[in-house]
Amino acid sequence: MIRGLWTAATGMQGFQTSMNVIANNLANVNTDAFKKSRVNFQDLMYQNLRMPGASTSTGARLPAGIQIGLGSRWSP
């Protein structure tokens, strides 16, 4: 559960930063020589819970693995 909260928190922080950049761009649109800012987002690493082709408890094989994302990161 803590992993899910961490992932959600990084997404919310990224969205808040995006909103701040947009508000700053709008506030300074009429300022001479103002250059707009931009935010880039990246996914952080994914954790593999089950690899593709892993066996289940019943002996069946899973065609696709299970991955959980660990959040996002933003850079100006």
mmJSON file of the N, C-alpha and C atoms, coordinates in Angstrom:
{"data_MODEL":{"atom_site":{
"group_PDB":["ATOM","ATOM","ATOM","ATOM","ATOM","ATOM","ATOM","ATOM","ATOM","ATOM","ATOM","ATOM","ATOM","ATOM","ATOM","ATOM","ATOM","ATOM","ATOM","ATOM","ATOM","ATOM","ATOM","ATOM","ATOM","ATOM","ATOM","ATOM","ATOM","ATOM","ATOM","ATOM","ATOM","ATOM","ATOM","ATOM","ATOM","ATOM","ATOM","ATOM","ATOM","ATOM","ATOM","ATOM","ATOM","ATOM","ATOM","ATOM","ATOM","ATOM","ATOM","ATOM","ATOM","ATOM","ATOM","ATOM","ATOM","ATOM","ATOM","ATOM","ATOM","ATOM","ATOM","ATOM","ATOM","ATOM","ATOM","ATOM","ATOM","ATOM","ATOM","ATOM","ATOM","ATOM","ATOM","ATOM","ATOM","ATOM","ATOM","ATOM","ATOM","ATOM","ATOM","ATOM","ATOM","ATOM","ATOM","ATOM","ATOM","ATOM","ATOM","ATOM","ATOM","ATOM","ATOM","ATOM","ATOM","ATOM","ATOM","ATOM","ATOM","ATOM","ATOM","ATOM","ATOM","ATOM","ATOM","ATOM","ATOM","ATOM","ATOM","ATOM","ATOM","ATOM","ATOM","ATOM","ATOM","ATOM","ATOM","ATOM","ATOM","ATOM","ATOM","ATOM","ATOM","ATOM","ATOM","ATOM","ATOM","ATOM","ATOM","ATOM","ATOM","ATOM","ATOM","ATOM","ATOM","ATOM","ATOM","ATOM","ATOM","ATOM","ATOM","ATOM","ATOM","ATOM","ATOM","ATOM","ATOM","ATOM","ATOM","ATOM","ATOM","ATOM","ATOM","ATOM","ATOM","ATOM","ATOM","ATOM","ATOM","ATOM","ATOM","ATOM","ATOM","ATOM","ATOM","ATOM","ATOM","ATOM","ATOM","ATOM","ATOM","ATOM","ATOM","ATOM","ATOM","ATOM","ATOM","ATOM","ATOM","ATOM","ATOM","ATOM","ATOM","ATOM","ATOM","ATOM","ATOM","ATOM","ATOM","ATOM","ATOM","ATOM","ATOM","ATOM","ATOM","ATOM","ATOM","ATOM","ATOM","ATOM","ATOM","ATOM","ATOM","ATOM","ATOM","ATOM","ATOM","ATOM","ATOM","ATOM","ATOM","ATOM","ATOM","ATOM","ATOM","ATOM","ATOM","ATOM","ATOM","ATOM","ATOM","ATOM","ATOM","ATOM","ATOM","ATOM"],
"id":[1,2,3,4,5,6,7,8,9,10,11,12,13,14,15,16,17,18,19,20,21,22,23,24,25,26,27,28,29,30,31,32,33,34,35,36,37,38,39,40,41,42,43,44,45,46,47,48,49,50,51,52,53,54,55,56,57,58,59,60,61,62,63,64,65,66,67,68,69,70,71,72,73,74,75,76,77,78,79,80,81,82,83,84,85,86,87,88,89,90,91,92,93,94,95,96,97,98,99,100,101,102,103,104,105,106,107,108,109,110,111,112,113,114,115,116,117,118,119,120,121,122,123,124,125,126,127,128,129,130,131,132,133,134,135,136,137,138,139,140,141,142,143,144,145,146,147,148,149,150,151,152,153,154,155,156,157,158,159,160,161,162,163,164,165,166,167,168,169,170,171,172,173,174,175,176,177,178,179,180,181,182,183,184,185,186,187,188,189,190,191,192,193,194,195,196,197,198,199,200,201,202,203,204,205,206,207,208,209,210,211,212,213,214,215,216,217,218,219,220,221,222,223,224,225,226,227,228],
"type_symbol":["N","C","C","N","C","C","N","C","C","N","C","C","N","C","C","N","C","C","N","C","C","N","C","C","N","C","C","N","C","C","N","C","C","N","C","C","N","C","C","N","C","C","N","C","C","N","C","C","N","C","C","N","C","C","N","C","C","N","C","C","N","C","C","N","C","C","N","C","C","N","C","C","N","C","C","N","C","C","N","C","C","N","C","C","N","C","C","N","C","C","N","C","C","N","C","C","N","C","C","N","C","C","N","C","C","N","C","C","N","C","C","N","C","C","N","C","C","N","C","C","N","C","C","N","C","C","N","C","C","N","C","C","N","C","C","N","C","C","N","C","C","N","C","C","N","C","C","N","C","C","N","C","C","N","C","C","N","C","C","N","C","C","N","C","C","N","C","C","N","C","C","N","C","C","N","C","C","N","C","C","N","C","C","N","C","C","N","C","C","N","C","C","N","C","C","N","C","C","N","C","C","N","C","C","N","C","C","N","C","C","N","C","C","N","C","C","N","C","C","N","C","C","N","C","C","N","C","C"],
"label_atom_id":["N","CA","C","N","CA","C","N","CA","C","N","CA","C","N","CA","C","N","CA","C","N","CA","C","N","CA","C","N","CA","C","N","CA","C","N","CA","C","N","CA","C","N","CA","C","N","CA","C","N","CA","C","N","CA","C","N","CA","C","N","CA","C","N","CA","C","N","CA","C","N","CA","C","N","CA","C","N","CA","C","N","CA","C","N","CA","C","N","CA","C","N","CA","C","N","CA","C","N","CA","C","N","CA","C","N","CA","C","N","CA","C","N","CA","C","N","CA","C","N","CA","C","N","CA","C","N","CA","C","N","CA","C","N","CA","C","N","CA","C","N","CA","C","N","CA","C","N","CA","C","N","CA","C","N","CA","C","N","CA","C","N","CA","C","N","CA","C","N","CA","C","N","CA","C","N","CA","C","N","CA","C","N","CA","C","N","CA","C","N","CA","C","N","CA","C","N","CA","C","N","CA","C","N","CA","C","N","CA","C","N","CA","C","N","CA","C","N","CA","C","N","CA","C","N","CA","C","N","CA","C","N","CA","C","N","CA","C","N","CA","C","N","CA","C","N","CA","C","N","CA","C","N","CA","C","N","CA","C","N","CA","C","N","CA","C"],
"label_alt_id":[null,null,null,null,null,null,null,null,null,null,null,null,null,null,null,null,null,null,null,null,null,null,null,null,null,null,null,null,null,null,null,null,null,null,null,null,null,null,null,null,null,null,null,null,null,null,null,null,null,null,null,null,null,null,null,null,null,null,null,null,null,null,null,null,null,null,null,null,null,null,null,null,null,null,null,null,null,null,null,null,null,null,null,null,null,null,null,null,null,null,null,null,null,null,null,null,null,null,null,null,null,null,null,null,null,null,null,null,null,null,null,null,null,null,null,null,null,null,null,null,null,null,null,null,null,null,null,null,null,null,null,null,null,null,null,null,null,null,null,null,null,null,null,null,null,null,null,null,null,null,null,null,null,null,null,null,null,null,null,null,null,null,null,null,null,null,null,null,null,null,null,null,null,null,null,null,null,null,null,null,null,null,null,null,null,null,null,null,null,null,null,null,null,null,null,null,null,null,null,null,null,null,null,null,null,null,null,null,null,null,null,null,null,null,null,null,null,null,null,null,null,null,null,null,null,null,null,null],
"label_comp_id":["MET","MET","MET","ILE","ILE","ILE","ARG","ARG","ARG","GLY","GLY","GLY","LEU","LEU","LEU","TRP","TRP","TRP","THR","THR","THR","ALA","ALA","ALA","ALA","ALA","ALA","THR","THR","THR","GLY","GLY","GLY","MET","MET","MET","GLN","GLN","GLN","GLY","GLY","GLY","PHE","PHE","PHE","GLN","GLN","GLN","THR","THR","THR","SER","SER","SER","MET","MET","MET","ASN","ASN","ASN","VAL","VAL","VAL","ILE","ILE","ILE","ALA","ALA","ALA","ASN","ASN","ASN","ASN","ASN","ASN","LEU","LEU","LEU","ALA","ALA","ALA","ASN","ASN","ASN","VAL","VAL","VAL","ASN","ASN","ASN","THR","THR","THR","ASP","ASP","ASP","ALA","ALA","ALA","PHE","PHE","PHE","LYS","LYS","LYS","LYS","LYS","LYS","SER","SER","SER","ARG","ARG","ARG","VAL","VAL","VAL","ASN","ASN","ASN","PHE","PHE","PHE","GLN","GLN","GLN","ASP","ASP","ASP","LEU","LEU","LEU","MET","MET","MET","TYR","TYR","TYR","GLN","GLN","GLN","ASN","ASN","ASN","LEU","LEU","LEU","ARG","ARG","ARG","MET","MET","MET","PRO","PRO","PRO","GLY","GLY","GLY","ALA","ALA","ALA","SER","SER","SER","THR","THR","THR","SER","SER","SER","THR","THR","THR","GLY","GLY","GLY","ALA","ALA","ALA","ARG","ARG","ARG","LEU","LEU","LEU","PRO","PRO","PRO","ALA","ALA","ALA","GLY","GLY","GLY","ILE","ILE","ILE","GLN","GLN","GLN","ILE","ILE","ILE","GLY","GLY","GLY","LEU","LEU","LEU","GLY","GLY","GLY","SER","SER","SER","ARG","ARG","ARG","TRP","TRP","TRP","SER","SER","SER","PRO","PRO","PRO"],
"label_asym_id":["A","A","A","A","A","A","A","A","A","A","A","A","A","A","A","A","A","A","A","A","A","A","A","A","A","A","A","A","A","A","A","A","A","A","A","A","A","A","A","A","A","A","A","A","A","A","A","A","A","A","A","A","A","A","A","A","A","A","A","A","A","A","A","A","A","A","A","A","A","A","A","A","A","A","A","A","A","A","A","A","A","A","A","A","A","A","A","A","A","A","A","A","A","A","A","A","A","A","A","A","A","A","A","A","A","A","A","A","A","A","A","A","A","A","A","A","A","A","A","A","A","A","A","A","A","A","A","A","A","A","A","A","A","A","A","A","A","A","A","A","A","A","A","A","A","A","A","A","A","A","A","A","A","A","A","A","A","A","A","A","A","A","A","A","A","A","A","A","A","A","A","A","A","A","A","A","A","A","A","A","A","A","A","A","A","A","A","A","A","A","A","A","A","A","A","A","A","A","A","A","A","A","A","A","A","A","A","A","A","A","A","A","A","A","A","A","A","A","A","A","A","A","A","A","A","A","A","A"],
"label_entity_id":["1","1","1","1","1","1","1","1","1","1","1","1","1","1","1","1","1","1","1","1","1","1","1","1","1","1","1","1","1","1","1","1","1","1","1","1","1","1","1","1","1","1","1","1","1","1","1","1","1","1","1","1","1","1","1","1","1","1","1","1","1","1","1","1","1","1","1","1","1","1","1","1","1","1","1","1","1","1","1","1","1","1","1","1","1","1","1","1","1","1","1","1","1","1","1","1","1","1","1","1","1","1","1","1","1","1","1","1","1","1","1","1","1","1","1","1","1","1","1","1","1","1","1","1","1","1","1","1","1","1","1","1","1","1","1","1","1","1","1","1","1","1","1","1","1","1","1","1","1","1","1","1","1","1","1","1","1","1","1","1","1","1","1","1","1","1","1","1","1","1","1","1","1","1","1","1","1","1","1","1","1","1","1","1","1","1","1","1","1","1","1","1","1","1","1","1","1","1","1","1","1","1","1","1","1","1","1","1","1","1","1","1","1","1","1","1","1","1","1","1","1","1","1","1","1","1","1","1"],
"label_seq_id":[1,1,1,2,2,2,3,3,3,4,4,4,5,5,5,6,6,6,7,7,7,8,8,8,9,9,9,10,10,10,11,11,11,12,12,12,13,13,13,14,14,14,15,15,15,16,16,16,17,17,17,18,18,18,19,19,19,20,20,20,21,21,21,22,22,22,23,23,23,24,24,24,25,25,25,26,26,26,27,27,27,28,28,28,29,29,29,30,30,30,31,31,31,32,32,32,33,33,33,34,34,34,35,35,35,36,36,36,37,37,37,38,38,38,39,39,39,40,40,40,41,41,41,42,42,42,43,43,43,44,44,44,45,45,45,46,46,46,47,47,47,48,48,48,49,49,49,50,50,50,51,51,51,52,52,52,53,53,53,54,54,54,55,55,55,56,56,56,57,57,57,58,58,58,59,59,59,60,60,60,61,61,61,62,62,62,63,63,63,64,64,64,65,65,65,66,66,66,67,67,67,68,68,68,69,69,69,70,70,70,71,71,71,72,72,72,73,73,73,74,74,74,75,75,75,76,76,76],
"pdbx_PDB_ins_code":[null,null,null,null,null,null,null,null,null,null,null,null,null,null,null,null,null,null,null,null,null,null,null,null,null,null,null,null,null,null,null,null,null,null,null,null,null,null,null,null,null,null,null,null,null,null,null,null,null,null,null,null,null,null,null,null,null,null,null,null,null,null,null,null,null,null,null,null,null,null,null,null,null,null,null,null,null,null,null,null,null,null,null,null,null,null,null,null,null,null,null,null,null,null,null,null,null,null,null,null,null,null,null,null,null,null,null,null,null,null,null,null,null,null,null,null,null,null,null,null,null,null,null,null,null,null,null,null,null,null,null,null,null,null,null,null,null,null,null,null,null,null,null,null,null,null,null,null,null,null,null,null,null,null,null,null,null,null,null,null,null,null,null,null,null,null,null,null,null,null,null,null,null,null,null,null,null,null,null,null,null,null,null,null,null,null,null,null,null,null,null,null,null,null,null,null,null,null,null,null,null,null,null,null,null,null,null,null,null,null,null,null,null,null,null,null,null,null,null,null,null,null,null,null,null,null,null,null],
"Cartn_x":[0.812,0.0,0.86,1.96,2.829,3.388,3.702,4.214,3.208,1.933,0.878,0.728,0.836,0.753,1.934,3.127,4.306,4.15,3.672,3.46,2.442,1.355,0.331,0.882,1.683,2.246,3.193,4.009,4.914,4.142,3.039,2.191,1.539,1.065,0.444,1.457,2.668,3.709,4.059,4.138,4.419,3.319,2.069,0.942,0.923,1.235,1.277,2.371,3.514,4.597,4.177,3.496,3.006,2.04,1.133,0.188,0.91,1.937,2.705,3.422,3.979,4.679,3.694,2.523,1.518,1.061,0.833,0.407,1.491,2.743,3.844,3.923,3.751,3.778,2.641,1.449,0.322,0.493,1.067,1.245,2.267,3.23,4.305,4.242,3.104,2.998,3.252,2.912,3.105,4.412,5.263,6.542,7.525,8.266,9.255,10.366,10.777,11.877,11.631,10.375,10.07,10.115,10.834,10.884,10.046,9.14,8.26,9.048,8.528,9.122,8.362,8.99,8.364,8.822,7.957,8.267,8.222,9.224,9.262,9.071,8.305,8.038,8.665,9.104,9.671,9.115,8.929,8.561,9.808,9.644,10.744,10.765,11.638,11.803,10.517,10.404,9.305,9.842,9.07,9.45,8.689,9.399,8.778,8.312,7.006,6.482,6.476,6.119,6.176,6.741,7.68,8.301,7.393,7.457,6.674,7.075,6.099,6.364,6.494,6.236,6.34,5.187,5.425,4.389,3.537,2.246,1.348,1.308,0.532,0.431,-0.268,-1.087,-1.78,-0.95,0.204,1.066,0.917,-0.019,-0.206,0.883,1.156,2.163,1.483,2.042,1.509,2.131,1.336,1.899,2.531,2.022,2.561,2.939,3.976,4.396,3.604,3.883,3.232,4.308,4.122,5.059,4.315,4.99,4.423,5.351,4.782,5.558,5.886,7.02,7.458,7.345,6.53,6.293,6.789,6.818,7.272,8.245,8.992,9.963,9.791,9.965,9.869,11.196,11.45,12.654,12.297,12.88,12.564,13.152],
"Cartn_y":[-1.187,0.0,1.257,1.244,2.416,2.719,1.692,1.88,2.613,2.252,2.916,4.376,4.672,6.066,6.872,6.278,6.966,7.265,6.331,6.532,7.64,7.63,8.667,10.032,10.082,11.354,11.958,11.147,11.692,12.207,11.549,12.027,13.355,13.497,14.756,15.893,15.614,16.643,17.093,16.164,16.515,17.359,17.003,17.774,19.176,19.308,20.62,21.481,20.896,21.634,22.077,21.219,21.574,22.755,22.738,23.839,25.133,25.044,26.23,26.836,26.011,26.502,27.177,26.57,27.169,28.513,28.595,29.857,30.92,30.552,31.5,31.988,31.093,31.491,32.46,32.191,33.081,34.438,34.445,35.7,36.603,36.03,36.814,36.898,36.579,36.528,37.891,39.003,40.331,40.994,40.307,40.853,40.791,41.897,41.937,40.921,40.227,39.253,38.073,37.744,36.58,35.321,34.325,33.022,32.042,31.377,30.446,29.263,28.694,27.511,26.283,25.151,23.893,22.811,21.871,20.782,19.474,18.629,17.305,16.247,15.219,14.148,12.843,12.051,10.734,9.737,8.516,7.445,6.976,6.625,6.024,4.524,3.817,2.394,1.611,0.477,-0.447,-1.642,-2.127,-3.297,-4.497,-5.564,-6.788,-7.658,-7.851,-8.754,-10.189,-10.374,-11.695,-11.525,-12.339,-12.295,-12.975,-12.572,-13.257,-14.735,-15.595,-17.03,-17.712,-17.0,-17.599,-18.573,-19.563,-20.554,-20.08,-20.407,-20.099,-21.284,-21.156,-22.247,-23.472,-23.264,-24.387,-25.019,-24.452,-25.002,-24.326,-23.424,-22.708,-21.641,-21.275,-20.238,-18.916,-17.847,-16.507,-15.963,-15.556,-15.034,-13.659,-12.867,-11.522,-11.399,-10.652,-10.439,-9.32,-9.108,-8.035,-7.044,-5.775,-4.719,-3.618,-3.017,-1.9,-0.708,0.42,1.637,2.253,2.926,3.509,5.022,5.591,7.021,7.745,9.066,9.888,10.943,11.499,12.538,13.645,14.889,16.016,16.747,17.364,18.184,19.442,20.578,21.831,21.888],
"Cartn_z":[0.0,0.0,0.0,0.707,0.767,-0.621,-1.398,-2.753,-3.624,-3.497,-4.255,-3.864,-2.578,-2.124,-2.636,-2.639,-3.149,-4.637,-5.396,-6.829,-7.068,-6.319,-6.46,-6.057,-5.003,-4.535,-5.568,-6.222,-7.233,-8.435,-8.776,-9.861,-9.527,-8.288,-7.873,-7.813,-7.357,-7.331,-8.739,-9.653,-11.041,-11.646,-11.364,-11.889,-11.296,-10.005,-9.368,-9.986,-10.267,-10.919,-12.312,-13.034,-14.364,-14.291,-13.34,-13.169,-12.789,-11.954,-11.574,-12.773,-13.623,-14.811,-15.769,-15.961,-16.832,-16.279,-14.965,-14.351,-14.499,-14.336,-14.499,-15.945,-16.89,-18.305,-18.627,-18.099,-18.352,-17.673,-16.478,-15.752,-16.433,-17.117,-17.707,-19.228,-19.817,-21.274,-21.913,-21.242,-21.811,-21.389,-20.661,-20.233,-21.397,-21.594,-22.671,-22.413,-23.452,-23.442,-22.507,-22.224,-21.391,-22.234,-21.751,-22.421,-21.621,-22.299,-21.588,-21.039,-19.98,-19.366,-19.814,-19.671,-20.05,-19.084,-18.788,-17.872,-18.648,-18.453,-19.076,-17.992,-18.319,-17.368,-17.842,-16.878,-17.162,-16.159,-16.596,-15.676,-14.948,-13.687,-12.955,-13.256,-12.639,-12.911,-12.634,-13.269,-13.025,-12.264,-11.305,-10.536,-11.09,-11.406,-11.925,-10.769,-10.665,-9.648,-10.157,-11.432,-12.06,-13.452,-13.791,-15.105,-16.121,-17.387,-18.423,-18.515,-18.605,-18.699,-17.353,-16.257,-14.927,-14.703,-13.879,-13.562,-12.398,-12.449,-11.346,-10.392,-9.319,-8.348,-8.944,-9.991,-10.623,-11.741,-12.035,-13.073,-14.418,-14.543,-15.813,-15.954,-17.19,-17.439,-17.773,-17.219,-17.485,-18.76,-19.736,-20.982,-20.814,-19.886,-19.659,-18.189,-17.925,-16.556,-15.901,-14.627,-13.879,-13.467,-13.869,-13.509,-12.775,-11.801,-11.055,-11.225,-11.639,-11.798,-10.448,-10.365,-9.096,-9.078,-9.939,-9.903,-11.13,-11.027,-12.138,-11.632,-12.57,-12.238,-13.259,-12.843,-13.765,-13.792,-14.89,-15.04,-15.833,-15.44,-16.143,-17.52],
"occupancy":[1.0,1.0,1.0,1.0,1.0,1.0,1.0,1.0,1.0,1.0,1.0,1.0,1.0,1.0,1.0,1.0,1.0,1.0,1.0,1.0,1.0,1.0,1.0,1.0,1.0,1.0,1.0,1.0,1.0,1.0,1.0,1.0,1.0,1.0,1.0,1.0,1.0,1.0,1.0,1.0,1.0,1.0,1.0,1.0,1.0,1.0,1.0,1.0,1.0,1.0,1.0,1.0,1.0,1.0,1.0,1.0,1.0,1.0,1.0,1.0,1.0,1.0,1.0,1.0,1.0,1.0,1.0,1.0,1.0,1.0,1.0,1.0,1.0,1.0,1.0,1.0,1.0,1.0,1.0,1.0,1.0,1.0,1.0,1.0,1.0,1.0,1.0,1.0,1.0,1.0,1.0,1.0,1.0,1.0,1.0,1.0,1.0,1.0,1.0,1.0,1.0,1.0,1.0,1.0,1.0,1.0,1.0,1.0,1.0,1.0,1.0,1.0,1.0,1.0,1.0,1.0,1.0,1.0,1.0,1.0,1.0,1.0,1.0,1.0,1.0,1.0,1.0,1.0,1.0,1.0,1.0,1.0,1.0,1.0,1.0,1.0,1.0,1.0,1.0,1.0,1.0,1.0,1.0,1.0,1.0,1.0,1.0,1.0,1.0,1.0,1.0,1.0,1.0,1.0,1.0,1.0,1.0,1.0,1.0,1.0,1.0,1.0,1.0,1.0,1.0,1.0,1.0,1.0,1.0,1.0,1.0,1.0,1.0,1.0,1.0,1.0,1.0,1.0,1.0,1.0,1.0,1.0,1.0,1.0,1.0,1.0,1.0,1.0,1.0,1.0,1.0,1.0,1.0,1.0,1.0,1.0,1.0,1.0,1.0,1.0,1.0,1.0,1.0,1.0,1.0,1.0,1.0,1.0,1.0,1.0,1.0,1.0,1.0,1.0,1.0,1.0,1.0,1.0,1.0,1.0,1.0,1.0,1.0,1.0,1.0,1.0,1.0,1.0],
"B_iso_or_equiv":[0.0,0.0,0.0,0.0,0.0,0.0,0.0,0.0,0.0,0.0,0.0,0.0,0.0,0.0,0.0,0.0,0.0,0.0,0.0,0.0,0.0,0.0,0.0,0.0,0.0,0.0,0.0,0.0,0.0,0.0,0.0,0.0,0.0,0.0,0.0,0.0,0.0,0.0,0.0,0.0,0.0,0.0,0.0,0.0,0.0,0.0,0.0,0.0,0.0,0.0,0.0,0.0,0.0,0.0,0.0,0.0,0.0,0.0,0.0,0.0,0.0,0.0,0.0,0.0,0.0,0.0,0.0,0.0,0.0,0.0,0.0,0.0,0.0,0.0,0.0,0.0,0.0,0.0,0.0,0.0,0.0,0.0,0.0,0.0,0.0,0.0,0.0,0.0,0.0,0.0,0.0,0.0,0.0,0.0,0.0,0.0,0.0,0.0,0.0,0.0,0.0,0.0,0.0,0.0,0.0,0.0,0.0,0.0,0.0,0.0,0.0,0.0,0.0,0.0,0.0,0.0,0.0,0.0,0.0,0.0,0.0,0.0,0.0,0.0,0.0,0.0,0.0,0.0,0.0,0.0,0.0,0.0,0.0,0.0,0.0,0.0,0.0,0.0,0.0,0.0,0.0,0.0,0.0,0.0,0.0,0.0,0.0,0.0,0.0,0.0,0.0,0.0,0.0,0.0,0.0,0.0,0.0,0.0,0.0,0.0,0.0,0.0,0.0,0.0,0.0,0.0,0.0,0.0,0.0,0.0,0.0,0.0,0.0,0.0,0.0,0.0,0.0,0.0,0.0,0.0,0.0,0.0,0.0,0.0,0.0,0.0,0.0,0.0,0.0,0.0,0.0,0.0,0.0,0.0,0.0,0.0,0.0,0.0,0.0,0.0,0.0,0.0,0.0,0.0,0.0,0.0,0.0,0.0,0.0,0.0,0.0,0.0,0.0,0.0,0.0,0.0,0.0,0.0,0.0,0.0,0.0,0.0,0.0,0.0,0.0,0.0,0.0,0.0],
"pdbx_formal_charge":[null,null,null,null,null,null,null,null,null,null,null,null,null,null,null,null,null,null,null,null,null,null,null,null,null,null,null,null,null,null,null,null,null,null,null,null,null,null,null,null,null,null,null,null,null,null,null,null,null,null,null,null,null,null,null,null,null,null,null,null,null,null,null,null,null,null,null,null,null,null,null,null,null,null,null,null,null,null,null,null,null,null,null,null,null,null,null,null,null,null,null,null,null,null,null,null,null,null,null,null,null,null,null,null,null,null,null,null,null,null,null,null,null,null,null,null,null,null,null,null,null,null,null,null,null,null,null,null,null,null,null,null,null,null,null,null,null,null,null,null,null,null,null,null,null,null,null,null,null,null,null,null,null,null,null,null,null,null,null,null,null,null,null,null,null,null,null,null,null,null,null,null,null,null,null,null,null,null,null,null,null,null,null,null,null,null,null,null,null,null,null,null,null,null,null,null,null,null,null,null,null,null,null,null,null,null,null,null,null,null,null,null,null,null,null,null,null,null,null,null,null,null,null,null,null,null,null,null],
"auth_seq_id":[1,1,1,2,2,2,3,3,3,4,4,4,5,5,5,6,6,6,7,7,7,8,8,8,9,9,9,10,10,10,11,11,11,12,12,12,13,13,13,14,14,14,15,15,15,16,16,16,17,17,17,18,18,18,19,19,19,20,20,20,21,21,21,22,22,22,23,23,23,24,24,24,25,25,25,26,26,26,27,27,27,28,28,28,29,29,29,30,30,30,31,31,31,32,32,32,33,33,33,34,34,34,35,35,35,36,36,36,37,37,37,38,38,38,39,39,39,40,40,40,41,41,41,42,42,42,43,43,43,44,44,44,45,45,45,46,46,46,47,47,47,48,48,48,49,49,49,50,50,50,51,51,51,52,52,52,53,53,53,54,54,54,55,55,55,56,56,56,57,57,57,58,58,58,59,59,59,60,60,60,61,61,61,62,62,62,63,63,63,64,64,64,65,65,65,66,66,66,67,67,67,68,68,68,69,69,69,70,70,70,71,71,71,72,72,72,73,73,73,74,74,74,75,75,75,76,76,76],
"auth_comp_id":["MET","MET","MET","ILE","ILE","ILE","ARG","ARG","ARG","GLY","GLY","GLY","LEU","LEU","LEU","TRP","TRP","TRP","THR","THR","THR","ALA","ALA","ALA","ALA","ALA","ALA","THR","THR","THR","GLY","GLY","GLY","MET","MET","MET","GLN","GLN","GLN","GLY","GLY","GLY","PHE","PHE","PHE","GLN","GLN","GLN","THR","THR","THR","SER","SER","SER","MET","MET","MET","ASN","ASN","ASN","VAL","VAL","VAL","ILE","ILE","ILE","ALA","ALA","ALA","ASN","ASN","ASN","ASN","ASN","ASN","LEU","LEU","LEU","ALA","ALA","ALA","ASN","ASN","ASN","VAL","VAL","VAL","ASN","ASN","ASN","THR","THR","THR","ASP","ASP","ASP","ALA","ALA","ALA","PHE","PHE","PHE","LYS","LYS","LYS","LYS","LYS","LYS","SER","SER","SER","ARG","ARG","ARG","VAL","VAL","VAL","ASN","ASN","ASN","PHE","PHE","PHE","GLN","GLN","GLN","ASP","ASP","ASP","LEU","LEU","LEU","MET","MET","MET","TYR","TYR","TYR","GLN","GLN","GLN","ASN","ASN","ASN","LEU","LEU","LEU","ARG","ARG","ARG","MET","MET","MET","PRO","PRO","PRO","GLY","GLY","GLY","ALA","ALA","ALA","SER","SER","SER","THR","THR","THR","SER","SER","SER","THR","THR","THR","GLY","GLY","GLY","ALA","ALA","ALA","ARG","ARG","ARG","LEU","LEU","LEU","PRO","PRO","PRO","ALA","ALA","ALA","GLY","GLY","GLY","ILE","ILE","ILE","GLN","GLN","GLN","ILE","ILE","ILE","GLY","GLY","GLY","LEU","LEU","LEU","GLY","GLY","GLY","SER","SER","SER","ARG","ARG","ARG","TRP","TRP","TRP","SER","SER","SER","PRO","PRO","PRO"],
"auth_asym_id":["A","A","A","A","A","A","A","A","A","A","A","A","A","A","A","A","A","A","A","A","A","A","A","A","A","A","A","A","A","A","A","A","A","A","A","A","A","A","A","A","A","A","A","A","A","A","A","A","A","A","A","A","A","A","A","A","A","A","A","A","A","A","A","A","A","A","A","A","A","A","A","A","A","A","A","A","A","A","A","A","A","A","A","A","A","A","A","A","A","A","A","A","A","A","A","A","A","A","A","A","A","A","A","A","A","A","A","A","A","A","A","A","A","A","A","A","A","A","A","A","A","A","A","A","A","A","A","A","A","A","A","A","A","A","A","A","A","A","A","A","A","A","A","A","A","A","A","A","A","A","A","A","A","A","A","A","A","A","A","A","A","A","A","A","A","A","A","A","A","A","A","A","A","A","A","A","A","A","A","A","A","A","A","A","A","A","A","A","A","A","A","A","A","A","A","A","A","A","A","A","A","A","A","A","A","A","A","A","A","A","A","A","A","A","A","A","A","A","A","A","A","A","A","A","A","A","A","A"],
"auth_atom_id":["N","CA","C","N","CA","C","N","CA","C","N","CA","C","N","CA","C","N","CA","C","N","CA","C","N","CA","C","N","CA","C","N","CA","C","N","CA","C","N","CA","C","N","CA","C","N","CA","C","N","CA","C","N","CA","C","N","CA","C","N","CA","C","N","CA","C","N","CA","C","N","CA","C","N","CA","C","N","CA","C","N","CA","C","N","CA","C","N","CA","C","N","CA","C","N","CA","C","N","CA","C","N","CA","C","N","CA","C","N","CA","C","N","CA","C","N","CA","C","N","CA","C","N","CA","C","N","CA","C","N","CA","C","N","CA","C","N","CA","C","N","CA","C","N","CA","C","N","CA","C","N","CA","C","N","CA","C","N","CA","C","N","CA","C","N","CA","C","N","CA","C","N","CA","C","N","CA","C","N","CA","C","N","CA","C","N","CA","C","N","CA","C","N","CA","C","N","CA","C","N","CA","C","N","CA","C","N","CA","C","N","CA","C","N","CA","C","N","CA","C","N","CA","C","N","CA","C","N","CA","C","N","CA","C","N","CA","C","N","CA","C","N","CA","C","N","CA","C","N","CA","C","N","CA","C","N","CA","C","N","CA","C","N","CA","C"],
"pdbx_PDB_model_num":[1,1,1,1,1,1,1,1,1,1,1,1,1,1,1,1,1,1,1,1,1,1,1,1,1,1,1,1,1,1,1,1,1,1,1,1,1,1,1,1,1,1,1,1,1,1,1,1,1,1,1,1,1,1,1,1,1,1,1,1,1,1,1,1,1,1,1,1,1,1,1,1,1,1,1,1,1,1,1,1,1,1,1,1,1,1,1,1,1,1,1,1,1,1,1,1,1,1,1,1,1,1,1,1,1,1,1,1,1,1,1,1,1,1,1,1,1,1,1,1,1,1,1,1,1,1,1,1,1,1,1,1,1,1,1,1,1,1,1,1,1,1,1,1,1,1,1,1,1,1,1,1,1,1,1,1,1,1,1,1,1,1,1,1,1,1,1,1,1,1,1,1,1,1,1,1,1,1,1,1,1,1,1,1,1,1,1,1,1,1,1,1,1,1,1,1,1,1,1,1,1,1,1,1,1,1,1,1,1,1,1,1,1,1,1,1,1,1,1,1,1,1,1,1,1,1,1,1]
}}}
